[in-house]
Amino acid sequence: MDQDQITRIRNFGRAVAVEVGALEDSFLDRGRPLGAARVLNAIGLGYQNVADIRSVLKLDTGLLSRLLRSLEAEGLIETSPHPQDRRARVATLTRKGQAEFDIYETLSDERAAQILNRHKNAPRLLEAMDIVTIALSREEIVFEEIDYASDLATTCLNAYAMELGARLNVEFDLKKAGDPDLSQMKHPHGTFVVARLGDMPVGCVGVKGNGGQLAEIKRMWIAPAARGLGLARRMMTAAEDAARDLGIEVLRLDTNSTLFEAVKLYQTMGWTQIDRFNNDPYPDLFFEKHL
């Protein structure tokens, strides 16, 4: 990495530190620094186990203890032994703490709106922020199996359809693209896996099965902001592992040669090109893998 790149990263860090108020003694003019405010925010968002707060905020034990004591002294939180583990502690907001949390949420929303209003191309700014957020928090991405009919799945599928429409220069219709029945995308026939960072979905993939030993990979998608981090390979590995757990022995998938990144991934992961096996109008390449 050359010096210009290093300088640009440091400039970005300084700009963010100033903009978010990291250097202020009184974050958002509420009388406490950013560190204490972030701990209060984490508790308000549901991170009550002290070990979880330490992990999500990446704080050492000593600093977190001091911040918790300062919030207790203000009457904003209460700490107590964990009900199932006396060696652990939990922190909860008091009524005063909940009110302060709500004020922080309002002020933070207003500051975010001000940042967006200063930029003529808000979508481009948000895309850049997503790239940075995901790059810095990649280790916090989690994979989970969800209902194919859930709101989170629908968000992923809509993004998938929009991107394929743009890449293939067509009006992409999910129903024409082998849209699975719900039963085919849930146990014991199949599954649908989403990768997310907090509430932000960054990828999805489905296994469409019928109860036999042959199934299909469907709806493989990675958010543009999450690309280049190896997430696609991890998603495919998760899908293959899930298929094995379901007793599936052979997987198939279809894709379009325009999606050259996907084609290269499948080839490097041991997928073999085969003849067309469906009437889907969008793909022109077909692959198979024995698990």
C-alpha positions in Angstrom: 0.0 0.0 0.0 1.5 3.3 -1.0 1.7 6.5 1.1 -1.2 8.2 -0.8 -3.5 5.3 0.2 -2.4 5.5 3.8 -2.9 9.3 3.8 -6.4 8.9 2.4 -7.4 6.4 5.1 -6.1 8.6 7.8 -7.9 11.6 6.4 -11.1 9.6 6.4 -10.6 8.6 10.0 -10.1 12.2 11.1 -13.1 13.4 9.2 -15.3 10.7 10.7 -14.0 11.3 14.3 -14.9 15.0 14.0 -18.3 14.4 12.3 -19.5 11.8 14.8 -18.4 13.8 17.8 -15.7 11.4 19.0 -13.6 14.3 20.1 -16.3 16.1 22.1 -16.3 16.0 25.9 -20.1 16.2 25.7 -21.3 14.0 22.9 -24.4 15.6 21.3 -24.4 18.1 24.2 -25.7 15.5 26.7 -23.0 15.9 29.3 -21.0 12.7 28.7 -18.3 11.5 26.2 -18.9 9.3 23.2 -17.7 6.1 25.0 -20.4 6.4 27.8 -23.0 7.2 25.2 -22.2 4.2 23.1 -22.4 1.9 26.1 -25.8 3.4 27.0 -26.9 2.9 23.4 -25.8 -0.8 23.3 -27.8 -1.5 26.5 -30.8 0.3 25.0 -30.5 -1.9 21.8 -30.7 -5.1 23.9 -27.1 -5.9 24.7 -27.5 -6.4 28.4 -24.9 -9.1 29.2 -21.8 -7.2 30.1 -19.6 -9.6 28.2 -21.7 -9.0 25.1 -21.4 -5.2 25.5 -17.6 -5.6 25.8 -17.5 -7.7 22.7 -19.7 -5.6 20.5 -18.0 -2.4 21.4 -14.5 -3.9 21.5 -13.7 -2.4 24.9 -11.3 -3.8 27.4 -12.7 -4.9 30.8 -11.3 -2.0 32.8 -12.6 0.8 30.5 -16.0 -0.8 30.3 -16.2 -1.1 34.1 -15.4 2.6 34.4 -18.1 3.5 31.9 -20.7 1.3 33.5 -19.9 2.9 36.9 -20.3 6.4 35.5 -23.7 5.5 34.0 -24.8 3.9 37.3 -23.7 7.1 39.2 -26.0 9.1 36.9 -28.9 6.8 37.7 -29.1 5.7 34.0 -28.5 2.0 34.4 -28.5 -0.8 37.0 -26.2 -3.8 37.0 -26.9 -7.1 38.7 -25.7 -10.7 38.6 -26.9 -12.7 35.6 -30.0 -14.8 36.6 -28.5 -18.0 35.0 -24.8 -17.4 35.7 -23.8 -15.7 38.9 -20.3 -15.1 37.5 -21.7 -12.8 34.8 -23.4 -9.5 35.1 -26.2 -7.8 33.2 -26.9 -4.1 32.7 -30.4 -2.6 32.2 -31.7 0.9 31.7 -33.6 2.7 34.4 -36.6 4.8 33.5 -34.2 7.8 33.4 -31.8 5.8 31.3 -34.5 4.9 28.8 -35.5 8.5 28.4 -31.8 9.4 27.8 -31.5 6.6 25.3 -34.6 8.0 23.4 -33.1 11.5 23.4 -29.8 10.2 21.9 -31.7 8.3 19.2 -33.5 11.5 18.2 -30.4 13.6 18.2 -28.4 10.9 16.3 -31.1 10.7 13.6 -31.0 14.5 13.2 -27.3 14.5 12.8 -27.5 11.7 10.2 -30.1 13.7 8.3 -27.9 16.7 8.3 -25.0 14.7 6.8 -27.3 13.4 4.0 -28.7 16.8 3.3 -25.2 18.2 2.7 -24.6 15.7 -0.1 -26.2 16.1 -3.5 -26.1 12.4 -4.2 -27.3 10.7 -1.0 -27.5 7.2 -2.5 -23.9 7.3 -3.5 -22.9 8.5 -0.1 -24.8 5.7 1.6 -23.3 3.1 -0.7 -19.8 4.3 0.2 -20.8 4.1 3.9 -22.1 0.6 3.5 -18.8 -0.5 1.9 -16.8 0.9 4.8 -19.2 -0.5 7.5 -19.1 -4.0 6.0 -15.3 -3.9 5.5 -14.7 -2.8 9.1 -17.2 -5.2 10.6 -16.8 -8.3 8.4 -16.1 -10.5 11.4 -19.5 -9.7 12.8 -21.4 -11.0 9.8 -23.7 -13.9 10.8 -25.4 -16.6 8.8 -28.8 -17.8 9.7 -31.6 -20.0 8.2 -34.8 -18.0 7.8 -38.3 -18.4 6.4 -38.3 -17.8 2.6 -41.5 -15.8 3.1 -40.1 -13.5 5.8 -39.6 -9.8 5.3 -35.9 -10.2 5.5 -35.9 -12.8 2.7 -38.2 -10.6 0.6 -35.7 -7.7 1.0 -32.9 -9.9 -0.3 -35.0 -11.3 -3.2 -36.1 -7.9 -4.3 -32.4 -6.7 -4.4 -31.5 -9.9 -6.2 -34.2 -9.4 -8.9 -33.3 -5.7 -9.3 -29.6 -6.5 -9.8 -30.2 -9.3 -12.2 -32.5 -7.1 -14.2 -29.8 -4.5 -14.5 -27.0 -6.9 -15.3 -29.0 -8.9 -17.9 -30.8 -5.8 -19.2 -34.2 -7.4 -18.9 -37.3 -7.0 -16.7 -36.5 -9.8 -14.3 -39.5 -11.8 -13.0 -38.8 -14.0 -10.1 -41.9 -16.2 -10.9 -40.4 -17.0 -14.4 -37.1 -17.9 -12.8 -38.2 -21.2 -11.2 -39.7 -19.5 -8.2 -39.8 -22.2 -5.5 -42.8 -23.2 -3.4 -42.3 -22.3 0.3 -42.2 -26.0 1.2 -39.2 -26.5 -1.1 -37.1 -23.9 0.7 -37.6 -25.2 4.3 -36.7 -28.3 6.2 -36.9 -31.2 5.5 -36.8 -30.4 1.8 -34.5 -27.3 1.6 -33.5 -24.1 3.3 -32.9 -20.4 2.8 -29.8 -18.8 4.4 -29.2 -15.1 4.9 -25.9 -13.3 5.8 -26.5 -10.2 7.7 -24.5 -7.5 9.6 -26.9 -6.4 12.3 -30.1 -5.6 10.6 -28.4 -5.2 7.2 -28.8 -8.2 4.8 -25.6 -8.7 2.8 -26.2 -11.9 1.1 -28.6 -14.9 0.6 -28.7 -18.3 -0.9 -31.4 -21.0 -1.1 -31.5 -24.8 -1.4 -34.6 -25.9 -3.3 -35.5 -29.5 -2.6 -38.3 -32.0 -3.1 -37.3 -34.5 -0.4 -35.0 -36.5 -2.7 -31.3 -36.6 -3.1 -31.2 -34.0 -5.8 -31.7 -30.3 -5.1 -31.0 -26.9 -6.6 -29.1 -23.8 -5.5 -31.4 -20.8 -5.9 -31.3 -17.0 -5.3 -27.6 -16.7 -4.7 -26.9 -12.9 -4.1 -24.3 -10.8 -2.4 -24.9 -7.1 -1.7 -22.6 -5.0 -3.9 -21.1 -3.3 -0.8 -20.1 -6.7 0.6 -18.2 -8.0 -2.5 -14.5 -8.6 -2.5 -14.5 -10.0 1.1 -14.9 -13.7 0.2 -18.6 -13.7 1.2 -19.8 -15.5 -1.9 -17.6 -18.5 -1.3 -18.8 -18.6 2.4 -22.4 -18.4 1.3 -22.0 -21.3 -1.2 -20.2 -23.3 1.4 -23.0 -22.7 3.9 -25.5 -23.9 1.2 -23.6 -27.0 0.5 -23.2 -27.8 4.2 -27.0 -27.3 4.7 -27.7 -29.6 1.8 -25.5 -32.3 3.2 -27.4 -32.0 6.5 -30.6 -32.6 4.6 -29.3 -35.8 3.0 -28.9 -34.2 -0.4 -26.2 -35.8 -2.5 -26.3 -33.8 -5.8 -26.8 -30.0 -6.2 -27.6 -28.2 -9.5 -27.7 -24.5 -10.3 -28.2 -22.3 -13.3 -26.6 -18.9 -14.1 -26.0 -16.5 -16.9 -22.6 -16.1 -18.6 -22.9 -12.3 -18.1 -22.4 -13.0 -14.4 -18.8 -13.9 -14.9 -17.9 -13.6 -11.2 -20.4 -16.2 -10.3 -19.3 -18.5 -13.1 -15.7 -18.3 -12.0 -16.7 -19.0 -8.4 -18.6 -22.1 -9.3 -15.8 -23.4 -11.4 -13.2 -22.9 -8.7 -15.5 -24.6 -6.1 -15.7 -27.8 -8.1 -18.9 -27.4 -10.0 -19.2 -29.1 -13.4 -21.0 -27.7 -16.4 -23.9 -29.8 -17.6 -26.7 -29.6 -20.1 -29.8 -27.4 -19.6 -32.1 -28.9 -17.0 -35.0 -26.4 -16.9 -37.1 -23.9 -18.9 -36.0 -20.8 -17.0 -35.6 -18.0 -19.7 -32.7 -16.2 -18.0 -29.8 -18.7 -17.6 -27.5 -20.0 -20.3 -25.1 -22.0 -18.2 -25.9 -25.0 -15.9 -23.8 -26.7 -13.3 -23.8 -29.7 -11.0 -21.9 -30.8 -7.9 -21.8 -34.1 -6.1 -21.5 -33.6 -2.4 
